[in-house]
Amino acid sequence: MAEPFLQIDSIVKKFGENTVIHGVDLAFAKGEFISLLGPSGCGKTTILRMIAGFERPTTGRIIVDGKDITDLNPNQRKIGMVFQAYALFPNMNVADNVAFGLKVAGVGKEERSARVEEMLKLIGLAGYNKRYPFELSGGQQQRVALARALAPRPRMLLLDEPLSALDAKIRVSLRQEIRAIQRDLGITTVFVTHDQEEALSISDRIVVMNAGHVEQVGAPFEIYNRPQTRFVAQFVGTLNTIEATVTDAPSRRISIDGQDAVLATLPADIATNTPISLTLRPEAVSLGKPNGQDIELEGTVSEVNFLGSVIRLRVDLGRNSVNLDTFNDQRTPPPALNERVRVSINSSDVLLLN
């Protein structure tokens, strides 16, 4: 990556004796859409608030476009922020809410009006100038909050779980709109969420956090398909974990509930008779034996869950079980409960958990 636009350099944050951020280092390029993903309390919002200037790091630096902004006040940073709870002024109409930051900055009335019209058109609410927040839906209110954050032309946009209060259908629609607006403006954006699907669907890169530490940084494809830690593997997406035993290390042969399999790779320092934990996604498991699948296992169907276009099956292998996804085919019903089936896996899709 070229010279980073946003650099978080060895940030530590303590509240009293409690350390909530442990020496985090991150670097983001100009125009990137970055998601901070993790469970509640992992530190993602604290990092966002430090970038915005609402919290100061205990130690470390925050650098934007080559300038150290660690000690600047929020109004000196040229950063827009959208909060989870919208934070619109209820006594102001839409136009006045969007123009608020411009008015504080001393922008003239004519220029403010032109900018408000530009922003409302951008967010698809042209003509809503005179409406008040109570006359808008939750999704519309969040669009107004986004327009207000973008109106002063910030050099960076911060989004703190802006969609969590909305229903599922509106969330999907609005996140796509936010991403389209971000691409159109080319603005560097940091998005905080605990929703894995949200992060995977709209991010250039994802920062997975846990207990104040960064577990992994990567593109959605990498985070989902090549997790580097047990936490990432278990937190992002649905995961199958299989306990196995190495029966012949040189030939990479293992046993899964008494059934033989050969792995594509096995670390050189693992010895025969060593217990190991394997992981793979449900979509990596198939019924029967399609071409290219080199691991076959037999088990009993213990669950059948209809999810619309996909049917998720759970197959018990013994002490292990695997979930697998199969497309809903109207002409072919899924296996029945307690039916014996064979499942197949490509050995290259199996990861060894550390």
C-alpha positions in Angstrom: 0.0 0.0 0.0 1.2 3.5 -0.7 1.6 6.1 2.0 -1.5 5.5 4.3 -4.1 8.2 4.5 -5.1 7.1 8.0 -2.5 5.6 10.3 -3.2 4.3 13.8 0.2 4.0 15.5 0.6 1.8 18.6 -2.7 3.1 20.2 -3.3 2.1 23.8 -6.5 3.3 25.6 -7.1 2.9 29.3 -10.1 3.9 31.4 -8.6 4.0 34.9 -6.8 0.7 35.4 -8.8 -1.0 32.7 -7.0 -1.3 29.3 -9.5 -1.5 26.5 -7.2 -1.1 23.5 -3.9 -2.9 23.5 -1.3 -1.4 21.2 -3.3 -1.4 18.0 -1.5 -0.6 14.7 -3.6 0.0 11.5 -3.1 1.7 8.2 -5.8 2.6 5.7 -5.5 4.0 2.1 -7.3 7.0 0.8 -10.7 6.1 -0.4 -10.9 2.7 1.3 -14.1 1.5 3.0 -12.9 -0.2 6.2 -15.1 -2.1 8.6 -14.2 -2.6 12.3 -15.9 -5.9 13.1 -16.2 -7.6 16.5 -18.5 -8.5 19.4 -19.7 -5.9 21.9 -17.0 -4.6 24.1 -14.1 -5.5 21.8 -13.0 -1.8 21.4 -14.2 -1.0 17.9 -16.2 2.1 18.9 -13.5 3.3 21.2 -11.1 3.3 18.2 -13.7 5.2 16.1 -14.2 7.8 18.9 -10.4 8.3 19.1 -10.2 8.9 15.4 -13.0 11.4 15.7 -11.4 13.1 18.7 -14.1 12.3 21.3 -11.5 10.2 23.2 -7.8 10.7 23.5 -5.4 7.7 23.3 -3.5 7.0 26.5 -0.4 6.4 24.3 0.1 6.2 20.6 -0.6 8.5 17.6 -3.3 9.0 15.0 -2.1 10.4 11.7 -4.4 11.6 8.8 -2.9 12.6 5.5 0.6 12.8 6.9 -0.5 15.1 9.9 -0.6 14.0 13.5 -4.1 14.8 14.8 -3.9 13.0 18.1 -4.2 16.2 20.2 -6.6 18.1 17.9 -10.2 18.8 19.0 -13.0 17.1 17.0 -13.9 20.3 15.2 -10.3 20.7 13.9 -10.1 17.3 12.3 -12.4 17.7 9.2 -14.0 14.3 9.9 -17.7 13.5 9.6 -19.4 11.1 11.9 -22.8 9.3 11.8 -24.1 7.9 15.1 -26.2 4.8 15.8 -29.1 7.0 17.2 -29.2 9.5 14.3 -28.8 12.5 16.7 -30.9 14.8 14.5 -32.2 18.0 16.0 -35.9 17.4 16.5 -36.8 21.2 16.4 -35.1 21.6 13.0 -36.4 20.6 9.7 -34.4 18.4 7.3 -32.7 21.4 5.5 -31.6 23.0 8.7 -30.3 19.7 10.1 -28.2 19.1 7.0 -27.0 22.8 7.0 -26.1 22.8 10.7 -22.4 22.1 10.3 -22.1 24.5 7.4 -23.7 27.3 9.4 -21.4 26.7 12.4 -18.4 26.9 9.9 -19.6 30.3 8.7 -20.7 29.2 5.2 -22.9 31.8 3.6 -26.6 31.3 3.2 -26.6 30.9 -0.6 -23.8 28.4 -0.5 -25.5 26.5 2.3 -28.7 26.2 0.4 -27.0 24.9 -2.7 -25.0 22.4 -0.6 -28.2 21.2 1.2 -29.9 20.6 -2.2 -26.9 18.7 -3.4 -26.8 16.5 -0.4 -30.5 15.8 -0.4 -30.3 14.8 -4.0 -27.3 12.6 -3.2 -29.2 10.7 -0.5 -32.5 10.4 -2.5 -34.5 12.9 -0.3 -34.8 15.9 -2.7 -38.0 17.8 -1.8 -37.9 16.8 1.9 -36.4 20.1 3.0 -39.3 21.3 5.2 -40.0 18.0 6.9 -39.1 17.4 10.5 -37.4 14.2 11.9 -40.7 12.9 13.4 -42.2 12.9 9.9 -39.5 10.6 8.6 -38.9 6.8 8.8 -35.9 5.5 10.6 -34.1 4.9 7.3 -34.9 8.4 6.1 -33.6 9.9 9.4 -30.3 8.0 9.0 -30.0 9.3 5.4 -30.4 12.9 6.8 -27.7 12.1 9.4 -25.4 10.9 6.6 -26.1 14.1 4.5 -25.4 16.3 7.6 -22.0 14.5 8.1 -21.1 14.9 4.4 -22.3 18.4 3.9 -19.0 20.1 5.2 -17.0 18.0 2.7 -15.0 16.1 5.4 -11.9 14.3 4.4 -13.0 11.1 6.2 -16.4 9.6 7.2 -16.9 7.6 10.4 -20.0 5.4 10.9 -20.8 4.0 14.3 -23.2 1.1 13.8 -25.6 3.4 11.8 -27.9 0.6 10.7 -28.4 -1.4 13.9 -31.7 0.3 14.8 -33.3 -0.4 11.4 -35.3 -3.5 10.3 -33.5 -6.1 8.2 -34.8 -5.1 4.8 -34.1 -1.4 5.3 -30.6 -2.3 6.6 -29.7 -4.1 3.5 -31.0 -1.4 1.2 -29.4 1.5 3.2 -26.0 -0.2 3.5 -25.9 -0.6 -0.3 -26.8 3.1 -0.7 -24.1 4.2 1.8 -21.5 2.1 -0.1 -22.6 3.6 -3.5 -22.3 7.2 -2.0 -18.9 6.4 -0.6 -17.6 5.1 -3.9 -19.1 8.1 -5.7 -17.4 10.6 -3.4 -14.2 8.5 -2.9 -14.1 9.4 0.8 -12.1 7.3 3.2 -14.7 5.6 5.5 -14.4 3.6 8.7 -17.6 1.6 9.6 -18.2 0.0 13.0 -20.4 -3.1 13.1 -21.0 -6.4 14.9 -22.9 -7.7 11.9 -20.7 -10.1 9.9 -22.9 -10.1 6.8 -22.8 -6.3 6.8 -19.0 -6.1 7.0 -18.5 -8.8 4.4 -20.9 -7.3 1.9 -19.6 -3.7 1.7 -16.0 -3.5 2.9 -12.8 -3.2 1.0 -11.0 -4.6 4.0 -12.2 -5.8 7.4 -10.5 -5.4 10.8 -11.6 -8.2 13.1 -11.2 -7.2 16.8 -11.4 -9.1 20.0 -10.9 -7.8 23.5 -9.0 -4.7 22.4 -6.7 -6.6 20.0 -6.7 -6.9 16.2 -7.1 -10.5 15.3 -6.9 -10.1 11.5 -7.0 -7.5 8.8 -7.9 -8.5 5.2 -10.4 -8.4 2.3 -13.7 -10.1 2.9 -12.7 -13.1 0.8 -9.6 -13.6 3.0 -11.4 -13.0 6.3 -14.1 -15.5 5.4 -12.1 -18.2 3.6 -8.7 -17.9 5.2 -9.1 -17.0 8.9 -5.8 -16.7 10.7 -7.0 -17.4 14.2 -9.5 -19.6 16.0 -11.5 -16.5 17.0 -11.9 -15.2 13.4 -12.8 -18.6 12.2 -15.5 -19.0 14.8 -16.8 -15.4 14.8 -17.1 -14.8 11.0 -19.8 -16.9 9.3 -21.1 -20.3 10.2 -18.3 -22.8 10.9 -17.9 -26.5 11.1 -15.3 -27.6 13.7 -14.1 -31.3 13.5 -12.0 -33.0 16.1 -9.7 -35.6 14.5 -6.6 -37.6 15.2 -3.4 -37.9 13.0 -3.0 -41.6 12.3 0.0 -41.3 9.9 1.7 -37.9 9.9 4.1 -38.5 6.9 1.2 -39.3 4.6 -1.1 -36.7 6.2 -3.7 -39.4 7.1 -6.2 -38.7 9.8 -9.2 -40.4 11.4 -12.6 -38.6 11.9 -14.8 -40.7 14.1 -13.1 -43.9 12.8 -13.3 -42.9 9.2 -10.1 -42.4 7.3 -9.2 -39.1 5.4 -6.1 -37.5 3.9 -5.5 -33.8 4.3 -4.0 -31.6 1.6 -1.4 -30.2 4.1 -0.3 -31.0 7.6 2.4 -29.0 9.5 5.7 -30.8 9.6 5.9 -30.7 13.4 2.7 -32.6 14.1 3.3 -36.2 15.1 1.3 -39.4 14.6 -1.5 -39.9 17.3 -1.8 -36.1 17.8 -5.4 -34.8 18.2 -6.2 -31.9 15.9 -9.0 -29.4 15.3 -10.2 -28.8 11.7 -12.5 -26.2 10.3 -14.5 -25.8 7.1 -17.5 -23.8 6.0 -21.0 -25.4 5.3 -20.7 -24.6 1.6 -17.5 -26.7 1.4 -19.5 -29.9 2.3 -21.5 -31.6 -0.4 -24.0 -34.5 -0.4 -22.8 -37.5 -2.4 -19.5 -37.2 -4.3 -19.3 -34.4 -6.8 -16.2 -34.2 -9.0 -13.0 -33.1 -7.2 -14.1 -34.0 -3.7 -11.4 -36.3 -2.2 -12.7 -36.8 1.4 -15.8 -39.0 1.9 -17.6 -39.5 5.2 -20.7 -41.3 6.2 -23.3 -40.0 8.7 -26.9 -39.6 9.8 -29.1 -36.5 9.0 -30.0 -35.0 12.4 -31.5 -31.6 11.2 -33.1 -30.2 8.1 -33.6 -26.4 8.0 -35.4 -24.8 5.1 -33.9 -21.3 4.4 -35.6 -20.5 1.2 -33.2 -20.9 -1.7 -30.9 -22.9 0.5 -31.5 -26.0 2.7 -29.1 -26.5 5.6 -28.6 -30.0 6.8 -26.8 -31.3 9.9 -25.1 -34.7 9.5 -23.9 -36.5 12.6 -20.6 -38.4 12.0 -20.2 -39.7 15.5 -19.0 -37.4 18.2 -18.5 -34.8 15.3 -21.2 -33.3 13.1 -21.2 -31.0 10.1 -23.6 -28.5 8.7 -23.9 -28.4 4.9 -25.8 -26.1 2.5 -27.5 -27.5 -0.6 -29.6 -25.5 -3.1 -33.4 -25.9 -2.9 -34.4 -28.0 -5.9 -38.2 -28.3 -6.3 -37.8 -31.6 -8.1 -35.5 -33.2 -5.5 -36.6 -33.2 -1.9 -33.8 -33.1 0.8 -32.8 -36.2 2.8 -35.1 -37.1 5.6 -34.3 -37.0 9.3 -32.3 -40.0 10.4 -31.4 -41.0 6.8 -27.9 -42.3 6.3 -26.0 -40.2 3.8 -22.5 -39.7 2.5 -20.9 -36.3 2.5 -17.8 -35.1 0.5 -15.2 -32.5 1.2 -12.4 -31.1 -0.9 -9.3 -31.5 1.4 -7.9 -28.1 0.2 -11.0 -26.4 1.9 -10.1 -27.8 5.3 -8.1 -25.6 7.7 -6.2 -26.7 10.7 -7.0 -24.5 13.7 -4.2 -23.3 16.0 
